[in-house]
Amino acid sequence: MHFKPTGFSRRLAITLALAGMTSAAAPVWAQQPQAASDGVQVGKMSSLRNLVPEEQLEAAATQQYVAIKQQAQQQNILLPENHPQVKRLRAIANKIIPQVTRWNPRASDWKWEINVIAAKDVNAFCMPGGKIAFFTGLLDGLQLTDDEVAIVMGHEIAHALREHGRERVAKSTLTNAGAKLAGIGLSALLGIDSNLTTAATGLGANLTMLKFSRDDETEADVVGLDIAARAGYDPRAGVALWQKMAKVSQNASPQWLSSHPAGQNRITEMKKHLPAVMPVYARTKGVALQALPPYRSNVKGIDPVS
Ligand SMILES: [Zn+2]
């Protein structure tokens, strides 16, 4: 997700919100006609990325993922297969993964993996080739609903589907003539969040962090909404998710705040794309667009999203 609340440990004080009554006014997205080609539209992927062989990138990512899992296991922080959070995430992934080939046909061959690491990091990632990890600091700290998990998962998977990591590696090789597309030089650029390098757990301590551009982040947000909607998860949960993030940031260190100045922009951008994805969501749910109730998160102080 490229949250960077390194070392952030405070949890949201969370209580169940009382269910209020729905607002009478029809939301903007419900007033718009359904587009002929539904869902979100994004531009072409950068052709620069073709400089990097995808097989090589995915193989390196797999290697890194295995190493991260091994380290987590040694530290006893890799949640077991039968852990409720692992089962829950894999169930959500099972609904999301069938939707991904629309965005990258190659992804139908990926060997998907979903794991949960018990660490306080407010983070998650999906490496090239479909290797996903969530941290309990995000899942439990923000008390994510299934819809909100799907938004995060959609976002992370979108980075992989749109090959943002591959593009970054390609750009890096252009600007760094000596760069080698192998070994640590490559794995250092796979899109692993800095949290992995700096977390108290020390996981992947020798990896360098890849920072996606703001454009990549926006694209991942937008494509993630589309993927979540097709899988039957409410895209409006993205708005609630970033409201939760804002609440966390109120209690966080100045360092955290400085790395997340764009929360409100992300909410604005997501709201802009709701008219494109809400009809998709309604169709997946088998209900009329206008019949969808507002999205309600599970914590006090997060407004229902119409
Ligand atoms: Zn991201």
Boltz pocket constraint, residues with backbone or C-beta under 6 A from the ligand:
constraints:
  - pocket:
      binder: B
      contacts: [[A, 1], [A, 2], [A, 155], [A, 156], [A, 159], [A, 212], [A, 216], [A, 217], [A, 220]]
      max_distance: 6.0
